[in-house]
Amino acid sequence: MSTESVDEFRVRAAAWLAEHRHYAPRDYGAICPPDLIDAAVTWQQRIFHAGFAGLHWPVEHGGQGLSPAHHGAWVEECAKASVPPLLNMVGLVLAGGAVMAFGTDEQKRQHLHSTLTADNVWCQLFSEPGAGSDLGSLSTRAERDGDNFVINGQKVWCSGGRCSNWGILMARTNPDAPKHEGISFFLVPMDLPGIEVRPLRQMTGESEFDEVFFTDVHLPTEHLIGPLHGGWGVGMAVLTNERGHIGASVIGLERRLESIAALGRGRGLDSSRKDQLVSLLSLGTAFKAMAQTQGPVASTASSLMKLGITEMMFGVAMLRGDISGADAMLEGSDASGMLAAPGGRIAGGSSQVQRNIIGERLLGLPREPK
């Protein structure tokens, strides 16, 4: 095992990124958009062959056998270089994390190395039309039939469904059990008969997400991961890893604040708009300070960050449109920003759910009636 310190590794990573960053697609965040998938796959392969993929994964599965702190340093250096640290959070964090923690030896051999090399590209099949923020209410069924599970149902807001060859699926295997106790977790080949992927057209005109339909899909039982009916525990365990490292999030927030400040340069803003701008900058600076004091482990305080930054960026989008005036009613970045802004209040856990978490877990208020 390598004895390279985190600081030594950081210097090496920064030097490699400085030399190779021009090969990378733009920094798209945690989820690769469909139009960048080919470039992102090539970038992931370059990362792997350079020894920067799966830094804290076991060597026998293609990783580097280093520590989570080394991985955190890589993510931060990628943020500084404005490049993606990995192909897709769904594959490298969620699917990889599930297989690492709950998979059989055969599942580990089949999926871990091939995920690092981008031979396996993953999508997440969790949310449904009637089970988004309340994921425990999902109704997609996986019924045992001999050596197969027969899957029927619909998933929605799937990132990268049309670009993926594998998916992680949560489906109900015991409809008579309490809602969180009758769910199982599966690894699903996306080319099975009966799986249909349809792009979802957003009001921005883009189709970043897909809906996925399952009609009598026969999935062999060896694709179950973790205990039967124990998929809720598997899903929640891997979702705790979804949030990025604090250092990288601070770098991203600093760049957002720089962009916000630029709104006031050379615009001749009136006093009302100046007040709005200063208020947004002050709010963002407060969240930056909160992130810097939170520590390396995400907590329920992350809901404060998610809610606050979402609302801040919504306010920024509306202010940009206000400053642009009638031009914001036409095509362009300001118009697209206003159309996309409401989606931030839903994606990654809705603002309503974040408020419930803050009220119940941080403020100790009574739980919301069910």
KOLDRENDO-681822 format. One record per residue (C-alpha): residue number from 1; residue in one letter; y, x, z. Coordinates in pm, whole numbers. Layout:
<rs>
- n | res | Y | X | Z
- NUM | A | Y | X | Z
...
</rs>
This chain:
<rs>
- n | res | Y | X | Z
- 1 | M | 0 | 0 | 0
- 2 | S | 349 | 125 | -83
- 3 | T | 563 | 263 | 199
- 4 | E | 885 | 218 | -1
- 5 | S | 1156 | 83 | 229
- 6 | V | 1355 | -227 | 139
- 7 | D | 1667 | -18 | 86
- 8 | E | 1484 | 226 | -142
- 9 | F | 1337 | -63 | -335
- 10 | R | 1677 | -228 | -369
- 11 | V | 1822 | 85 | -531
- 12 | R | 1529 | 105 | -773
- 13 | A | 1552 | -265 | -860
- 14 | A | 1927 | -248 | -918
- 15 | A | 1886 | 51 | -1149
- 16 | W | 1613 | -121 | -1352
- 17 | L | 1817 | -441 | -1384
- 18 | A | 2123 | -247 | -1498
- 19 | E | 1913 | -98 | -1779
- 20 | H | 1726 | -415 | -1880
- 21 | R | 1950 | -711 | -1797
- 22 | H | 2049 | -750 | -2163
- 23 | Y | 1691 | -865 | -2235
- 24 | A | 1720 | -1156 | -1989
- 25 | P | 1825 | -1513 | -2061
- 26 | R | 2125 | -1646 | -1872
- 27 | D | 2067 | -1710 | -1502
- 28 | Y | 1951 | -2071 | -1512
- 29 | G | 1857 | -2098 | -1143
- 30 | A | 1526 | -2220 | -1004
- 31 | I | 1414 | -2431 | -1300
- 32 | C | 1396 | -2302 | -1657
- 33 | P | 1549 | -2547 | -1908
- 34 | P | 1332 | -2631 | -2210
- 35 | D | 1557 | -2454 | -2459
- 36 | L | 1517 | -2119 | -2276
- 37 | I | 1143 | -2129 | -2210
- 38 | D | 1047 | -1872 | -2476
- 39 | A | 1310 | -1624 | -2362
- 40 | A | 1219 | -1685 | -1998
- 41 | V | 847 | -1627 | -2060
- 42 | T | 929 | -1298 | -2233
- 43 | W | 1154 | -1201 | -1941
- 44 | Q | 879 | -1282 | -1687
- 45 | Q | 635 | -1064 | -1882
- 46 | R | 887 | -780 | -1883
- 47 | I | 935 | -820 | -1508
- 48 | F | 557 | -814 | -1455
- 49 | H | 495 | -500 | -1661
- 50 | A | 780 | -324 | -1479
- 51 | G | 618 | -401 | -1141
- 52 | F | 875 | -652 | -1012
- 53 | A | 664 | -970 | -1026
- 54 | G | 481 | -1104 | -723
- 55 | L | 629 | -836 | -502
- 56 | H | 483 | -985 | -182
- 57 | W | 159 | -1108 | -346
- 58 | P | -171 | -923 | -288
- 59 | V | -241 | -638 | -530
- 60 | E | -579 | -786 | -623
- 61 | H | -400 | -1086 | -773
- 62 | G | -147 | -886 | -975
- 63 | G | 116 | -855 | -702
- 64 | Q | 272 | -544 | -555
- 65 | G | 157 | -582 | -193
- 66 | L | 511 | -546 | -57
- 67 | S | 686 | -762 | 202
- 68 | P | 884 | -1087 | 171
- 69 | A | 1191 | -874 | 251
- 70 | H | 1131 | -674 | -68
- 71 | H | 1112 | -1000 | -263
- 72 | G | 1434 | -1115 | -99
- 73 | A | 1606 | -793 | -207
- 74 | W | 1484 | -852 | -565
- 75 | V | 1623 | -1205 | -568
- 76 | E | 1960 | -1083 | -439
- 77 | E | 1984 | -801 | -693
- 78 | C | 1899 | -1045 | -973
- 79 | A | 2177 | -1274 | -849
- 80 | K | 2421 | -983 | -863
- 81 | A | 2307 | -904 | -1217
- 82 | S | 2325 | -1273 | -1320
- 83 | V | 1963 | -1284 | -1440
- 84 | P | 1671 | -1508 | -1337
- 85 | P | 1450 | -1344 | -1071
- 86 | L | 1143 | -1524 | -1205
- 87 | L | 1035 | -1761 | -1479
- 88 | N | 1023 | -2078 | -1277
- 89 | M | 1024 | -2167 | -909
- 90 | V | 754 | -2432 | -964
- 91 | G | 504 | -2171 | -1082
- 92 | L | 592 | -1862 | -884
- 93 | V | 678 | -2037 | -556
- 94 | L | 516 | -2380 | -539
- 95 | A | 198 | -2348 | -747
- 96 | G | 150 | -1984 | -653
- 97 | G | 215 | -2058 | -287
- 98 | A | -31 | -2348 | -284
- 99 | V | -307 | -2146 | -450
- 100 | M | -241 | -1847 | -226
- 101 | A | -256 | -2052 | 95
- 102 | F | -510 | -2323 | 12
- 103 | G | -698 | -2221 | -302
- 104 | T | -1059 | -2116 | -329
- 105 | D | -1143 | -1763 | -437
- 106 | E | -1215 | -1894 | -786
- 107 | Q | -881 | -2078 | -803
- 108 | K | -702 | -1762 | -695
- 109 | R | -879 | -1558 | -964
- 110 | Q | -800 | -1819 | -1227
- 111 | H | -435 | -1888 | -1151
- 112 | L | -249 | -1618 | -958
- 113 | H | -254 | -1325 | -1203
- 114 | S | -202 | -1556 | -1502
- 115 | T | 100 | -1714 | -1333
- 116 | L | 262 | -1375 | -1278
- 117 | T | 207 | -1285 | -1645
- 118 | A | 342 | -1627 | -1760
- 119 | D | 13 | -1715 | -1929
- 120 | N | 20 | -2014 | -1694
- 121 | V | 350 | -2205 | -1702
- 122 | W | 370 | -2479 | -1438
- 123 | C | 543 | -2811 | -1386
- 124 | Q | 569 | -3026 | -1074
- 125 | L | 417 | -3376 | -1083
- 126 | F | 542 | -3525 | -757
- 127 | S | 825 | -3779 | -798
- 128 | E | 762 | -4129 | -932
- 129 | P | 985 | -4422 | -1030
- 130 | G | 918 | -4577 | -688
- 131 | A | 869 | -4256 | -490
- 132 | G | 1145 | -4002 | -526
- 133 | S | 1304 | -3901 | -199
- 134 | D | 1035 | -4108 | -22
- 135 | L | 753 | -3909 | -178
- 136 | G | 498 | -4050 | 67
- 137 | S | 521 | -4383 | -115
- 138 | L | 369 | -4243 | -436
- 139 | S | 125 | -4474 | -611
- 140 | T | -42 | -4257 | -879
- 141 | R | -413 | -4281 | -805
- 142 | A | -697 | -4031 | -831
- 143 | E | -1027 | -4215 | -784
- 144 | R | -1350 | -4022 | -737
- 145 | D | -1609 | -4077 | -1010
- 146 | G | -1899 | -3836 | -972
- 147 | D | -1780 | -3485 | -1061
- 148 | N | -1436 | -3608 | -1168
- 149 | F | -1126 | -3777 | -1036
- 150 | V | -990 | -4048 | -1267
- 151 | I | -611 | -4039 | -1258
- 152 | N | -379 | -4327 | -1346
- 153 | G | -5 | -4349 | -1286
- 154 | Q | 338 | -4221 | -1383
- 155 | K | 550 | -3926 | -1274
- 156 | V | 920 | -3885 | -1347
- 157 | W | 1198 | -3622 | -1331
- 158 | C | 941 | -3359 | -1421
- 159 | S | 1106 | -3026 | -1502
- 160 | G | 940 | -2845 | -1791
- 161 | G | 657 | -3090 | -1845
- 162 | R | 664 | -3045 | -2223
- 163 | C | 669 | -2665 | -2187
- 164 | S | 390 | -2626 | -1931
- 165 | N | 16 | -2583 | -1965
- 166 | W | -54 | -2655 | -1597
- 167 | G | 91 | -2892 | -1339
- 168 | I | 69 | -2941 | -962
- 169 | L | -2 | -3305 | -890
- 170 | M | 8 | -3518 | -575
- 171 | A | -191 | -3841 | -611
- 172 | R | -330 | -4107 | -379
- 173 | T | -703 | -4071 | -314
- 174 | N | -735 | -4316 | -24
- 175 | P | -517 | -4626 | -70
- 176 | D | -632 | -4769 | 266
- 177 | A | -508 | -4475 | 474
- 178 | P | -154 | -4447 | 615
- 179 | K | 69 | -4338 | 330
- 180 | H | 89 | -3968 | 420
- 181 | E | -281 | -3940 | 501
- 182 | G | -433 | -4068 | 178
- 183 | I | -281 | -3817 | -67
- 184 | S | -452 | -3518 | -232
- 185 | F | -316 | -3215 | -419
- 186 | F | -448 | -3112 | -762
- 187 | L | -407 | -2842 | -1026
- 188 | V | -396 | -3020 | -1363
- 189 | P | -435 | -2880 | -1717
- 190 | M | -158 | -3053 | -1911
- 191 | D | -368 | -3082 | -2230
- 192 | L | -625 | -3322 | -2082
- 193 | P | -683 | -3643 | -2282
- 194 | G | -480 | -3930 | -2141
- 195 | I | -174 | -3724 | -2040
- 196 | E | 144 | -3816 | -2227
- 197 | V | 475 | -3634 | -2177
- 198 | R | 801 | -3804 | -2283
- 199 | P | 1145 | -3636 | -2262
- 200 | L | 1404 | -3828 | -2060
- 201 | R | 1743 | -3854 | -2228
- 202 | Q | 2031 | -3816 | -1983
- 203 | M | 2380 | -3952 | -2022
- 204 | T | 2497 | -3597 | -2100
- 205 | G | 2291 | -3627 | -2420
- 206 | E | 2045 | -3360 | -2302
- 207 | S | 1681 | -3400 | -2205
- 208 | E | 1620 | -3153 | -1923
- 209 | F | 1345 | -3361 | -1762
- 210 | D | 1033 | -3548 | -1865
- 211 | E | 828 | -3844 | -1753
- 212 | V | 452 | -3801 | -1754
- 213 | F | 197 | -4080 | -1792
- 214 | F | -168 | -4057 | -1681
- 215 | T | -411 | -4303 | -1839
- 216 | D | -775 | -4265 | -1729
- 217 | V | -740 | -3888 | -1710
- 218 | H | -1070 | -3728 | -1606
- 219 | L | -1001 | -3425 | -1386
- 220 | P | -1299 | -3218 | -1261
- 221 | T | -1329 | -3208 | -882
- 222 | E | -1290 | -2828 | -874
- 223 | H | -921 | -2883 | -951
- 224 | L | -864 | -3030 | -604
- 225 | I | -678 | -2781 | -387
- 226 | G | -689 | -2804 | -10
- 227 | P | -875 | -3081 | 175
- 228 | L | -945 | -3420 | 21
- 229 | H | -679 | -3665 | 150
- 230 | G | -493 | -3363 | 294
- 231 | G | -253 | -3310 | 6
- 232 | W | 54 | -3410 | 203
- 233 | G | 11 | -3104 | 423
- 234 | V | -36 | -2882 | 119
- 235 | G | 273 | -3024 | -51
- 236 | M | 496 | -2995 | 253
- 237 | A | 379 | -2639 | 321
- 238 | V | 479 | -2520 | -25
- 239 | L | 803 | -2721 | -39
- 240 | T | 932 | -2534 | 266
- 241 | N | 940 | -2227 | 38
- 242 | E | 1151 | -2403 | -226
- 243 | R | 1492 | -2292 | -99
- 244 | G | 1613 | -1955 | -223
- 245 | H | 1705 | -1657 | -11
- 246 | I | 2030 | -1684 | 181
- 247 | G | 2178 | -1367 | 28
- 248 | A | 2128 | -1494 | -326
- 249 | S | 2274 | -1834 | -240
- 250 | V | 2584 | -1669 | -94
- 251 | I | 2634 | -1469 | -415
- 252 | G | 2604 | -1788 | -620
- 253 | L | 2849 | -1969 | -395
- 254 | E | 3100 | -1684 | -420
- 255 | R | 3094 | -1716 | -798
- 256 | R | 3148 | -2090 | -774
- 257 | L | 3447 | -2031 | -549
- 258 | E | 3589 | -1782 | -801
- 259 | S | 3549 | -2045 | -1072
- 260 | I | 3723 | -2306 | -856
- 261 | A | 4013 | -2072 | -782
- 262 | A | 4055 | -2009 | -1154
- 263 | L | 4136 | -2378 | -1202
- 264 | G | 4480 | -2320 | -1055
- 265 | R | 4580 | -2019 | -1262
- 266 | G | 4844 | -2085 | -1524
- 267 | R | 4795 | -2463 | -1509
- 268 | G | 5121 | -2567 | -1345
- 269 | L | 4939 | -2806 | -1110
- 270 | D | 5136 | -3065 | -920
- 271 | S | 5128 | -3069 | -539
- 272 | S | 4853 | -3332 | -520
- 273 | R | 4615 | -3134 | -738
- 274 | K | 4701 | -2814 | -555
- 275 | D | 4607 | -2986 | -229
- 276 | Q | 4275 | -3095 | -378
- 277 | L | 4206 | -2745 | -504
- 278 | V | 4287 | -2579 | -170
- 279 | S | 4072 | -2836 | 12
- 280 | L | 3773 | -2760 | -212
- 281 | L | 3819 | -2385 | -171
- 282 | S | 3844 | -2420 | 207
- 283 | L | 3530 | -2632 | 214
- 284 | G | 3339 | -2383 | 2
- 285 | T | 3451 | -2093 | 219
- 286 | A | 3325 | -2276 | 528
- 287 | F | 2984 | -2326 | 368
- 288 | K | 2974 | -1960 | 272
- 289 | A | 3031 | -1867 | 636
- 290 | M | 2759 | -2111 | 742
- 291 | A | 2512 | -1955 | 497
- 292 | Q | 2590 | -1605 | 621
- 293 | T | 2520 | -1702 | 983
- 294 | Q | 2211 | -1915 | 919
- 295 | G | 1964 | -1627 | 918
- 296 | P | 1673 | -1552 | 685
- 297 | V | 1468 | -1865 | 764
- 298 | A | 1578 | -2202 | 626
- 299 | S | 1616 | -2479 | 884
- 300 | T | 1733 | -2838 | 895
- 301 | A | 2084 | -2691 | 876
- 302 | S | 2000 | -2636 | 509
- 303 | S | 2064 | -3008 | 467
- 304 | L | 2425 | -2945 | 565
- 305 | M | 2451 | -2686 | 290
- 306 | K | 2279 | -2905 | 31
- 307 | L | 2493 | -3210 | 110
- 308 | G | 2818 | -3019 | 145
- 309 | I | 2790 | -2807 | -168
- 310 | T | 2673 | -3107 | -372
- 311 | E | 2980 | -3305 | -268
- 312 | M | 3206 | -3003 | -320
- 313 | M | 3080 | -2953 | -676
- 314 | F | 3115 | -3325 | -747
- 315 | G | 3478 | -3298 | -636
- 316 | V | 3528 | -2991 | -856
- 317 | A | 3390 | -3173 | -1162
- 318 | M | 3621 | -3469 | -1103
- 319 | L | 3923 | -3241 | -1049
- 320 | R | 3846 | -3051 | -1372
- 321 | G | 3842 | -3381 | -1557
- 322 | D | 4163 | -3493 | -1391
- 323 | I | 4339 | -3169 | -1487
- 324 | S | 4216 | -3194 | -1848
- 325 | G | 4345 | -3548 | -1875
- 326 | A | 4254 | -3743 | -2187
- 327 | D | 4066 | -3443 | -2329
- 328 | A | 3802 | -3494 | -2058
- 329 | M | 3713 | -3828 | -2218
- 330 | L | 3598 | -3642 | -2529
- 331 | E | 3324 | -3384 | -2582
- 332 | G | 3344 | -3053 | -2401
- 333 | S | 3253 | -2876 | -2080
- 334 | D | 3480 | -3090 | -1862
- 335 | A | 3339 | -3415 | -1997
- 336 | S | 2982 | -3287 | -1962
- 337 | G | 3055 | -3170 | -1609
- 338 | M | 3169 | -3514 | -1499
- 339 | L | 2866 | -3678 | -1659
- 340 | A | 2626 | -3433 | -1495
- 341 | A | 2790 | -3432 | -1150
- 342 | P | 2628 | -3750 | -1011
- 343 | G | 2284 | -3600 | -1075
- 344 | G | 2349 | -3340 | -807
- 345 | R | 2353 | -3619 | -550
- 346 | I | 1992 | -3698 | -642
- 347 | A | 1824 | -3372 | -742
- 348 | G | 1651 | -3160 | -479
- 349 | G | 1664 | -3433 | -215
- 350 | S | 1921 | -3710 | -242
- 351 | S | 2245 | -3701 | -45
- 352 | Q | 2131 | -4011 | 145
- 353 | V | 1816 | -3831 | 260
- 354 | Q | 2018 | -3523 | 361
- 355 | R | 2242 | -3747 | 573
- 356 | N | 1936 | -3895 | 743
- 357 | I | 1802 | -3547 | 821
- 358 | I | 2138 | -3437 | 961
- 359 | G | 2174 | -3754 | 1170
- 360 | E | 1820 | -3764 | 1306
- 361 | R | 1726 | -3396 | 1344
- 362 | L | 2060 | -3227 | 1409
- 363 | L | 2266 | -3498 | 1579
- 364 | G | 1979 | -3673 | 1754
- 365 | L | 2071 | -4019 | 1628
- 366 | P | 1808 | -4299 | 1623
- 367 | R | 1570 | -4284 | 1330
- 368 | E | 1642 | -4503 | 1032
- 369 | P | 1447 | -4834 | 1050
- 370 | K | 1143 | -4832 | 822
</rs>
